[in-house]
Amino acid sequence: MYWAKDPVACLRTDTITRHAPSFQHKQAVWKENVRLFSERNGGIAQAFQCEVSLQREALTKAMKTLYFLAKEEMAHTTKFSSLVDFARDHLGCDVFSHLSQGENATYTSERILQELLQVMADQLQAEHSRLLAGSTYFGLQVDETTDITTTKELVLLTRLITGGEVINRFAGMVEVDDGKANTISSAILAWIQKKGLDVQKLMGLGSDGAPVMTGKRNGVATLLKGQSKHLVAIHCIAHRLALAAGQAGEAVAYFRNKFKQNLGELFRFYDNSACRMSRLHQIQDMLDIIRTTMKNAVDTRWLSHDEACKALHKSLPVVLLSLDHEAKDNVTAFGLLAWLKDYRTLATLYLLCDLLPHLSALSRCFQHAKINLLQIHSNVQTTVALVRTMREGMNGSRLSKLEQDLLAGGRLAEFSISMSPELKLKWQKEVREPFIDRLLQNLQDRFDSTQLLSSFAILDSSLMPQPMPEDYGSAEDEWYSLREYIRQNNGLSQEQLVKLLLTEDTMAELYPSMRLLASVLMVIPVSTADSEGAFSTLKRVKARLRSRMTNKTLNALLTISIDGPSVNDFDFDRAVSAWGAMRNRRISV
């Protein structure tokens, strides 16, 4: 300190050495460096702005990390800190060090993470609300389930129009006390009110067809029609298709009592034993056949029966060899072997391998997000025509190759399976014909052209009578003009016409009523496939190790997982600004 007060004529080297590590000297050096830095880089304000920029970048990258975890359905509260530490310490992401603003403000706590998560989810939900407000009408998909904590959850998904395109968006997972119609309808109306929507704009309600949803007296649809008189309630077409196929099988005694049960028993026989599965794979390897495992046929999974039958058909010789080996010590294997070596079993398996792919293709079509009422009719009629050809003949099908497989040189010849004209005729009379007839009847009954469909038929030229009579449709001038427009554009598809009505201003001016009709058509949800997908996401997100998750956090995670864009497309700058404006922060963003 003496040097700083009085000048000296000489300096001793040992005194300088002792002074260098002192606090006073270090402070002087720091102040001198700050002065020099200010002269070179714009002063203290510029240095402060640089620090603010680094802190905002750190928070933005932290938010991106959190968004990535939510999008990938990973545990965000337990994995975030370790992922940030790994990126900082091993990947050179030094910017994360600017998150820490003292021992009490590291900005990695669970409270901060939940705030950041909610801000991002709110941003997506605000966009959803904006689209809903701009849609002429909207529809709802509604379904209920029970989560890991046995809490009854009601899933809501909206169907709306934006830019002439129809989109389905996740609206929320609502906790309900019970599954009664009054409770569900009240929850739906409360959600509509919370969003500030006009209930009269609700034009479509899609459900799985459960009585609580579609009951004529006190069902949810009936109660909601009291609030929105033009509401159209639809029983999910994918569920209807599954019921049509399932009930066709239940009507045939052999399907109901033997085939279906034994197909499930065959799956469990291998699935419940690692040793048996290993021996099955060894046989496949010895025969140089690609490994194929048995698939489980479950009624609640729409495509599972097709997959189960195809897997068994593909690996049939291997399964027969395996069962023949297992039957020496296992009575279940003995019974399954006898069942598989029955001509009726093989003929039924081959028949289903011909039929079910067409039904599966129709089901996948029904699960498409943009399918509407008019598209159902043509798709069903195409499938009905294909099934009817199988009723009339078997050329080119797997069933036509069964006899070849059983004869000498065929892939099943070594198993000595009995086949005779009497067996074939009996199977055709007792199984094949009744099953196909019942399936055709069910498809006709469950997808019959209704008055509702005929009301929208004027938007699809393929459903109009040809040639079109003069009195087809109402006597409105608007319809006559549109009919002439359709005549002049013979190649105009239903999709093209609807898009023109929804997007072209001139079409909207000429045909305002037709535009409203097209809007109603597009927002009616005809499938609840997206609801089923939301249930799958729910089970992955709210798993056993995350069972204490609140409903608010659950909805935020589901919103990001289901509807959130990729990390590259999300507006993180806006989210960071919104989070920073919530309250005073130590970190500058």
N, C-alpha and C positions, 0 to 999 in steps of 0.2 A: 504493500500500500504506500510505502514511502516514495516510490518512484512516481506515483501519480500525483504527488503533492509538491515535491521540491525537485528541481533539476539537479543532476549530478554530473561531475566532470569525467568520471570513469566508472566502468561496470566490471564486476568480477564474474568470471565464467560460472562458478559454482552457484552464485546468486541467481543468475539467469536460469540455470538448470532447475533450481528449486521453484522458481516462479512459474515456469511453463505449465505444470499440471494444476495450478491453483484455479479456484472458481472465478476469481476476478479476471484472469487472463483469458479463460475460455469464453466468458461473457463478452469481453472486448472483441475477440476474434469473431464470434457469432454476429455481433452488431455490425462489424465491418463488412462481413460477407453479405448480410442483408442489404446494407447500403449499396454495395457494388451490384448485387442482383437487381435492385430496384432501378439503378441507372441503366442497366442493360435491357430489362424486360418490362418496362412500363410501370414500375413502382409497386407499392404494396397492394393496390387494388387488383392489379393483374395477377399477382401471386395468389391472392385470396380467390380470385375467379378460377384460377387453375385448380386449386384445392376443391372448390365446389364442384367443378366439372368431374374430377376424379371420384368424388363421393357419389354423385349422381350415376356415373358409369358403374360404380360398384353395386349400387342398389338395383340398377337395371339388370345387371348380370345375375344378381341374386334372385330377382323376380323371374328371370328366364329359367333359372335352375329350378325354382319352385314350380313354374308352369310345366316344365318338362316332366317333373315327377308326377304331377297331377294328370297330365295327358297320358303318361305311361301307366297310370293307376298304381303307382308305388307309394309306400308309406312316406308322406311328405314331412311329417314332424320328426320322425326318427332318422331319416336318411339325409335331410338337408344339410345339417352341420358337417357331417362326415364327408359329404360330397364336396362342399365348399372348401373344407380343409385340404382334401386331396387335390383339388384343382389349384389351390394356392401353393401348396408345399411341393407338389410333384409335377404339375403341368405348367408352372410358370405364370399362373394367373395372379400376379401380385396386386392387381386392382382390388381384390377381395379384402386386403388388409385395411382399406379405407372404410370398411363397414364399421369397424370398431372405433367408437368415439369415447372410450373410457371403460372402466371396469363395469359400470352399470348400463352401458349402452353399446352392446355388441351387435344388435339388430339381427340376432339369430334365435331369439327366444320363441317359444311356441305361440305366445300372444302376438308377436310381430308377424310370424308366419301366417297365422289365421287371418290377420288384418290384410296382408298382401294377397292371400288367396281369395278373400271375399271381394276385394277391390277388382281383381281380374274377372271373377265370376259376375259381379255386378255390371261390369262393362259389357259382357256378352249378353246378359239379360236385358240391359237397356237397349241394345241393338235389336233384340227379339221384340221388345215392346214397341219399338219404332216401326218395325215391319208389320206387327199386328195392327197398329193404328192406321197404317197406310193400306191395308188389305180391305177390299170391299166387303168380303165376308170371311169367316174362318170356320174351321172344323176342329173337333177334339177327338183324340184317341184316349180312351179311358180303360184302365185295367187295375186290378188289385193283386197284391201278393203279401207275403210275410217274410221279413228279413231275419237275420241271424239271431236277433234278440226277441223274436216272436212278436215284433211290432208290426201291425197291419199298415201297409203303405199303399197309397193310391198314386199311380203314375199318370201324369197328364202330358200329352204331346199335342202340339197345335199343327194344323195344316192350313197354310195361307198362301196367298199369291203375291209375288213381288216381281216386277219387270216382266210380267206375262208368264212367269214360271211358277209352278207349284212347289213348295218346299215343306218338309216336316221338321219341326224344331221341338226340342225337349223343353217343357214348361216347368216341371217341378215334380218332386216326390213329396206327397202330403201325408202326414200321419193322421190316421182316422181311428176312432175308438172301436168301431165295428164295421162289418161289411153290409150294413142295411142300406136300402135304397135312399131313405131320408138323409142318412149321414153322408153318403157319397154325393148326392145331388146338392146338399148344402155346402159341401167342401168345394164343389165345382163352381157354384154361384159366388162363393166367397172369393175364390181365385179371380173370377171375371171382374168382380167389383174392385178388388185390390189393384188389378191392372188398368182400371178405368175404362173398360170396354163396354160397349152396348150389347146386352145379351141378345137383342134382336138380330145381331150380326152372326150369331152362332147358327150355322146352317146344317152342320153334319156332326153326328156322334158315332164313332166306331167303337165296338166292344167285342168281347169274345163270345157273345151270345148267351151268357149265363142268365138265368131267370131274373136275378136281381137287377140286371142291366136292361133286359128287353121285356120284362113283364108288362102285359097290356094294362093292368089296373094300377099297380104301384111300383113299376120298374123305374129305374133312373131316367130312361128316355121319356117315359110318360110324364114324370114330374117336371123334367126340363121343358117339355113341350108346353107346359102351362105358362112358362116364361117366354119361350120363343116358339110361336105357333107354326112357323115354317120349318122347324127342325126335322131333319131326315136321319133316322136311326138305322145303322147298318150292322148286321151280324158279319164279322170278319170272314172274308171269302176264303182265306187260307184255312181257317177253322172249319168252315163248311165243307171244303174239299176233303179235309182229313176225316170228318164225320161221314161223308159220303162213301169213302173207301173203307173206313173201319166198320160201318154198319153193313156194308155189302159182305164183308167177311164174316161178321157175326151172324148173318142170316143163313150161312152155309154150315151145316153141322161139322163137317170135317175141318174147316178152318177154325171154327170156334172151339172144338173139343180136343183137337189133336195138333194140327200144324202149328198154330200160334204158340201153344204152350211148349211144344218140343223145340221150336226154334229158340225160344228164350232159355230153355234148359240146356241146349247145346252151347250157347254162349257162356252160361254160368259154369258149365262143366270145365271149360278151359280157363275162363277168367279167374276162377277161384283156386286154381292150382298152378303154381309156377313150374312145377315138374312136368305136368301134362302139356303145358304150353311149350316148354323147352323141347320135349320129345316131338311135338308137332312141327316145330321149326327145324329140328334135325332131319325129319323126313323130307321137308321142303328143300333143305339144302342138299340132301342126297340125290333128290330128283332134279336138282338145278332149277327149282321153281322159286320165283320171287316170294318172299315171305308175306303171307296174308293172315291177318288175325280176324277172329269172328267179331261181328258187330252186334250191338244190342238193339233189338227192336222194341222201342218204347212208344206207346200211344201218344204221349204228350210231345214227342218230337216228330215233326211233320215228315221228314225225309228218312227216318231211321229204318223203316221196313225195307225200303228200296236198297239202302246200303247193306243191310244184313243179308238180304237175298243175293245180292251181287257178290258179296264176299264169300258166301257159302258155295254158290255156283262156280266161282273161279277156282276155289280150292277143294272142290268136291272129292276128287280121287285121293288127295292127301288126307282129308278128314276121314274118309272110309278106311284107309290104311291105318290111321292112328287109332280109330275106334276099334278096329279089329284087334289091334295089339292090346289096347286097354281093357277090352271086354273079357280077357282071360281072368282078370282079378277084380273087375268092377262091374256090378250089376247095372249101374246107370249107363255105362258105356255099352253094355250088351243091349239094353233097351233102345238107346239112341241108334245103334248100328242097325238093329232090326227095323226101326222106323225109317231110316235113310235108305234101306235096301228095298223098301216098298215102292212099287211103281207109282202109286198115288202121290207119294211124297215127292218123288222126282218130277212127275208131271206138273204138280202144283208149283214146285220151285221154279221150273222152267217157264211156266205160265206167268208167274209173278215177275220174273226177270224181263218178260216182254211187256207187261202192263205197267208196272210201277214206274219205270223211267219216264213214261209220258205223263203220269200224274205228278211225278216229282218236278218235271219241267214246268208243268202248269202251276205248281205251288211256288216255284222260284219266281215265275212271272208275276204271281199275285203278291209276292213280297216286295216287288219293285216300288220304290217310293212314289213314283209319279203315275201309277196306274189309276184309272178312273172307271166309273160305272160302264161306260160304253165299250171299253176295251175288254171287259169281262166276257161279254156275250160272244164275240168272235173267237176268243181264246178257248172258251169252253166248247163251242161248237166244233172247233178243229180237233180237240181231244176226244170228243164224243165220236166223231167220224173215225178216228184211228182205232178206238176201242171196238167200234162196231165191225170194222174189218177183221179184227181178231175173233170176233164172234162168228163170222162167216167163213174164215179160213185161217190157215197157219203158215202159208208160204213165206219163206224168208225169215222166219222167227226162230228163236231158240227152241221153242217147243217142237218145231218141225225137225230139229236136229236130235231130239232125244232118242228116237229109234236108232239113228245112226250111232250115237254114243253107246247104246246098249248092245249092239251087234258086234260080231267078231271084228277086231281091229279098232273098235271105238275106245274112247278114253275110260269107259266104265265096264268094258267087256269082262275084265278079270274078276269082277265081283258077283257074277252069275245072278243078275237081278231078273226075276221072272217078268215076262211081258207077253200078253196075248190079246187078240182082238176083243175078247170079252172084257178084259180088264180096262182096255182103252175106252170101250163104249160105256162101261159102267162109270168110269171116272168122268167122262164127258157129260153124262146125264146127271150125276150127283154133285159134281164140283164145278167143272169149267162153265157150263152153260148157266146154271143158277147164279154163280158168282158174277159173271159178266152181265147177265140180264139185270141183276139187282144193282150193280154198279151203274149201268146206263140209266136205270130208273131213278136212282138217287141223284145222279148228276142232273137229270131233267127236273126233278122236284126241287132241288136246292138252288138251282140256277135258272129257274124258269123266268122267261121274260115277264116282268111285272109292269104295272101301269106306270110306275116311276121311270123304268127304263124307256118305255115308249114315249114318255114326255120329253126325254132328252134326245130321242132318236133323230130329231130334225137337225142336230149338230153333227150327224154322221151320215154321209151320203150312202155308205154301204148298207145302212139299215133302212133306207128309203125304198119304197116300191119302184120298180123299174118296168115300163116307163112311169114317171111320176104323174099321177092324175091331177087334174086342175084343182080338185077340192081337197088335196092332201094338206093337212094342217089347218090352222085357224084362218079366218077371213081378214086378218089384220094386214094393212098395207105394208107394214115392216116385214112380215114374213114373206109376202109375195115378192118383195124386192130381193130379200136374201135368197129365196128359192131360185130366182132368176140368176143371181150371182153364182149359186152352186151349179146350176145347169151350164153356165158358160165356162166353169172351171171344173170339168169332169174329173180331173186328176187330183182334186183338192181332198186331202185326208181330213179326218176328224181332228187330229192334232194340229194340222196347219190352220184349219178354220177357227178353232178355239184360240190359237195364238194370235191370229189376225184380229179377232174380236177384242182380245185383251190388251193388245199393244198398239194397234193402229188407231190414231185419233179420228181419221175419216170414218172408219168402220164403227167406232163408238158413237159418232154423230149420226150416222145413218141407221144403226141398229142398236139403240140403247137397251131395249128389253132383251135382245138376244145376247148382249154383252153381260147383262146381269145373270141370265140363264147359264151362260158359259162359266161365270164366276162361281155360281152355286155348284155346278157340276164338278169343278176342279177341287173345291174345298171339302167335298164329302169324303171322309176317309173310308175306304172299302176294305182295308186290311189293318190289323193291329201288329204287324210284324215288327214295327219300330218299338212298340210297347214291350214285346217279348225281348227285343235286344236291350232295352233299358233295364229289364229285370236281370239279364245276364250281367250287365255292367254293375248293377247294385250288388249282386252276390260277390263279384270280384273286388269291389271297392270296400264294402262293409263286410269284411270277413271276420273270422273268429278273433284274430289278433287286433282288430280295430273296432270291436263291438261297442266301445264307449263313445263312438263318434256321435256328435249332435246332428240333428236334422239339418241345421243351417250349414254346417260343414259338409254334410253328405250332398246337399243340393249344389253347393259350390263345386265339389269334385265331379259330380255327375255332369254338370253343365259344361265344364272344361273338357271332360273325357268324351262326351257325346257330340257336342256342338262346337267345341273350341277349334279354331284353325290351327295350322302347324305353328311351331315356334317362330318361323320366319315371317309369318303373315299376321301375327298378333301385334297390336299397337301398344308396345310396352311404354313408350314415352308418355302417352296419355294416362296409362295406369299409374306410373310413377308420380306424375303431377297430381293425380287425384288422391293418392295415398299421402303425399306430402302436405296437401291442403287440409287433411283431416284434423291435425293438431300441431302444436309446436314440436319440432324435432331437433335433436342435437346434430343429426346428420343434415347437411345442406343439400336439398334436391330441387 
